[in-house]
Amino acid sequence: IMLDETLVYLNKDRESLTHLFDAAVGNNHQRRNKSLIKYEIIVVDDGSSDNTCNVVRKYAATLNSGDTVKLISMHQNVGKGGAVKSGMLASKGQLCLMVDADGATDITDGLPKLLKEMHTLNNKE
């Protein structure tokens, strides 16, 4: 359910998030393609015994937005630190944000705040 909610939000606010992203990375970075940003969602299954892998695979097969959903399936539990590290190292993105599947992080509030703060920090001279 959190994956659904996250992607609905990201798609709905893609234009404003693109502007926030461009402002956050500063004038030193120019994206080659000025189109709206694409998202890379990485799900790390840390050795769970539930149906997480199948749910993510089925969900990824339904995407038609140009975004990417990657699944990293650990053969055994490596702990939160190991799972986060695996996901971050697999990312191709310029900016990475980690959220837990339990919904503890409200991405609809946190992501715009994070990008605005990055813009502020990049513009302090």
C-alpha atoms as a printed R data frame, in Angstrom:
    type eleno elety resid chain resno      x       y       z
1   ATOM     1    CA   ILE     A     1  0.000   0.000   0.000
2   ATOM     2    CA   MET     A     2  2.839   2.415   0.807
3   ATOM     3    CA   LEU     A     3  4.325   1.826  -2.651
4   ATOM     4    CA   ASP     A     4  0.977   2.756  -4.223
5   ATOM     5    CA   GLU     A     5  0.654   5.906  -2.117
6   ATOM     6    CA   THR     A     6  4.233   6.954  -2.799
7   ATOM     7    CA   LEU     A     7  4.000   6.552  -6.558
8   ATOM     8    CA   VAL     A     8  0.608   8.294  -6.729
9   ATOM     9    CA   TYR     A     9  2.119  11.274  -4.914
10  ATOM    10    CA   LEU     A    10  5.305  11.325  -7.005
11  ATOM    11    CA   ASN     A    11  3.339  11.195 -10.256
12  ATOM    12    CA   LYS     A    12  0.764  13.784  -9.170
13  ATOM    13    CA   ASP     A    13  3.433  16.284  -8.082
14  ATOM    14    CA   ARG     A    14  6.105  15.401 -10.670
15  ATOM    15    CA   GLU     A    15  6.212  18.907 -12.165
16  ATOM    16    CA   SER     A    16  6.637  20.771  -8.871
17  ATOM    17    CA   LEU     A    17  9.134  18.162  -7.616
18  ATOM    18    CA   THR     A    18 11.127  18.583 -10.846
19  ATOM    19    CA   HIS     A    19 11.414  22.330 -10.168
20  ATOM    20    CA   LEU     A    20 12.376  21.691  -6.529
21  ATOM    21    CA   PHE     A    21 14.974  19.125  -7.618
22  ATOM    22    CA   ASP     A    22 16.526  21.484 -10.169
23  ATOM    23    CA   ALA     A    23 16.680  24.264  -7.569
24  ATOM    24    CA   ALA     A    24 18.092  21.911  -4.915
25  ATOM    25    CA   VAL     A    25 21.040  20.701  -6.967
26  ATOM    26    CA   GLY     A    26 22.072  24.264  -7.742
27  ATOM    27    CA   ASN     A    27 23.409  26.070 -10.750
28  ATOM    28    CA   ASN     A    28 26.519  23.901 -10.991
29  ATOM    29    CA   HIS     A    29 24.463  20.953 -12.180
30  ATOM    30    CA   GLN     A    30 22.545  20.986 -15.433
31  ATOM    31    CA   ARG     A    31 20.394  18.002 -16.280
32  ATOM    32    CA   ARG     A    32 20.984  16.935 -19.885
33  ATOM    33    CA   ASN     A    33 17.297  16.338 -20.410
34  ATOM    34    CA   LYS     A    34 15.051  19.186 -19.263
35  ATOM    35    CA   SER     A    35 11.957  16.970 -19.240
36  ATOM    36    CA   LEU     A    36 10.254  16.017 -15.993
37  ATOM    37    CA   ILE     A    37 12.326  13.871 -13.674
38  ATOM    38    CA   LYS     A    38 11.998  10.093 -13.553
39  ATOM    39    CA   TYR     A    39 11.994   8.148 -10.332
40  ATOM    40    CA   GLU     A    40 13.959   5.077  -9.381
41  ATOM    41    CA   ILE     A    41 12.241   3.111  -6.620
42  ATOM    42    CA   ILE     A    42 14.406   0.435  -5.016
43  ATOM    43    CA   VAL     A    43 12.772  -2.119  -2.746
44  ATOM    44    CA   VAL     A    44 15.132  -4.195  -0.617
45  ATOM    45    CA   ASP     A    45 13.593  -7.398   0.683
46  ATOM    46    CA   ASP     A    46 15.784  -8.284   3.648
47  ATOM    47    CA   GLY     A    47 15.228 -12.029   3.676
48  ATOM    48    CA   SER     A    48 11.513 -11.845   4.469
49  ATOM    49    CA   SER     A    49  9.314 -14.915   4.268
50  ATOM    50    CA   ASP     A    50  6.220 -13.032   3.102
51  ATOM    51    CA   ASN     A    51  5.142 -12.261  -0.458
52  ATOM    52    CA   THR     A    52  7.105  -8.994  -0.805
53  ATOM    53    CA   CYS     A    53  9.134 -10.037  -3.854
54  ATOM    54    CA   ASN     A    54  6.103 -11.175  -5.852
55  ATOM    55    CA   VAL     A    55  4.142  -8.038  -4.970
56  ATOM    56    CA   VAL     A    56  7.000  -5.775  -6.108
57  ATOM    57    CA   ARG     A    57  7.552  -7.735  -9.350
58  ATOM    58    CA   LYS     A    58  3.861  -7.555 -10.239
59  ATOM    59    CA   TYR     A    59  3.749  -3.856  -9.407
60  ATOM    60    CA   ALA     A    60  6.835  -3.088 -11.494
61  ATOM    61    CA   ALA     A    61  5.293  -4.867 -14.475
62  ATOM    62    CA   THR     A    62  2.332  -2.465 -14.428
63  ATOM    63    CA   LEU     A    63  4.347   0.784 -14.573
64  ATOM    64    CA   ASN     A    64  4.146   2.785 -17.768
65  ATOM    65    CA   SER     A    65  5.456   6.144 -16.517
66  ATOM    66    CA   GLY     A    66  9.100   5.621 -17.464
67  ATOM    67    CA   ASP     A    67 10.010   5.271 -13.801
68  ATOM    68    CA   THR     A    68 12.038   2.300 -12.589
69  ATOM    69    CA   VAL     A    69 11.246  -0.161  -9.808
70  ATOM    70    CA   LYS     A    70 14.159  -2.365  -8.770
71  ATOM    71    CA   LEU     A    71 13.950  -5.288  -6.403
72  ATOM    72    CA   ILE     A    72 16.931  -6.399  -4.364
73  ATOM    73    CA   SER     A    73 16.222  -9.675  -2.646
74  ATOM    74    CA   MET     A    74 18.618 -10.628   0.135
75  ATOM    75    CA   HIS     A    75 18.984 -14.377   0.637
76  ATOM    76    CA   GLN     A    76 19.261 -13.898   4.366
77  ATOM    77    CA   ASN     A    77 18.525 -11.078   6.772
78  ATOM    78    CA   VAL     A    78 21.421  -8.602   6.834
79  ATOM    79    CA   GLY     A    79 19.783  -6.048   9.131
80  ATOM    80    CA   LYS     A    80 18.544  -2.555   8.432
81  ATOM    81    CA   GLY     A    81 22.023  -1.099   7.891
82  ATOM    82    CA   GLY     A    82 22.947  -3.774   5.366
83  ATOM    83    CA   ALA     A    83 19.631  -3.434   3.548
84  ATOM    84    CA   VAL     A    84 19.904   0.363   3.345
85  ATOM    85    CA   LYS     A    85 23.509   0.124   2.131
86  ATOM    86    CA   SER     A    86 22.539  -2.397  -0.568
87  ATOM    87    CA   GLY     A    87 19.722  -0.178  -1.803
88  ATOM    88    CA   MET     A    88 21.792   2.998  -1.835
89  ATOM    89    CA   LEU     A    89 24.694   1.349  -3.632
90  ATOM    90    CA   ALA     A    90 22.313  -0.007  -6.293
91  ATOM    91    CA   SER     A    91 20.893   3.436  -7.024
92  ATOM    92    CA   LYS     A    92 21.742   5.273 -10.216
93  ATOM    93    CA   GLY     A    93 20.171   8.530  -9.027
94  ATOM    94    CA   GLN     A    94 21.875  11.773  -8.152
95  ATOM    95    CA   LEU     A    95 19.817  12.193  -4.989
96  ATOM    96    CA   CYS     A    96 18.765   9.261  -2.814
97  ATOM    97    CA   LEU     A    97 16.119   9.214  -0.107
98  ATOM    98    CA   MET     A    98 15.535   6.171   2.080
99  ATOM    99    CA   VAL     A    99 12.094   5.454   3.535
100 ATOM   100    CA   ASP     A   100 10.928   2.435   5.481
101 ATOM   101    CA   ALA     A   101  8.017   0.367   4.229
102 ATOM   102    CA   ASP     A   102  6.184   0.916   7.512
103 ATOM   103    CA   GLY     A   103  5.166   4.426   6.426
104 ATOM   104    CA   ALA     A   104  6.978   6.165   9.296
105 ATOM   105    CA   THR     A   105  8.286   8.796   6.860
106 ATOM   106    CA   ASP     A   106  5.621  10.970   5.253
107 ATOM   107    CA   ILE     A   107  7.157  11.460   1.813
108 ATOM   108    CA   THR     A   108  4.435  13.943   0.805
109 ATOM   109    CA   ASP     A   109  5.676  16.307   3.505
110 ATOM   110    CA   GLY     A   110  9.313  15.314   3.814
111 ATOM   111    CA   LEU     A   111 10.484  15.321   0.191
112 ATOM   112    CA   PRO     A   112  9.540  18.930  -0.643
113 ATOM   113    CA   LYS     A   113 11.016  20.106   2.682
114 ATOM   114    CA   LEU     A   114 14.244  18.214   2.003
115 ATOM   115    CA   LEU     A   115 14.594  19.654  -1.513
116 ATOM   116    CA   LYS     A   116 13.885  23.202  -0.292
117 ATOM   117    CA   GLU     A   117 16.470  22.859   2.474
118 ATOM   118    CA   MET     A   118 19.033  21.532  -0.022
119 ATOM   119    CA   HIS     A   119 18.357  24.594  -2.195
120 ATOM   120    CA   THR     A   120 18.943  26.864   0.806
121 ATOM   121    CA   LEU     A   121 22.199  25.112   1.693
122 ATOM   122    CA   ASN     A   122 23.460  25.191  -1.909
123 ATOM   123    CA   ASN     A   123 22.864  28.931  -2.126
124 ATOM   124    CA   LYS     A   124 24.742  29.865   1.052
125 ATOM   125    CA   GLU     A   125 28.061  31.296   0.037
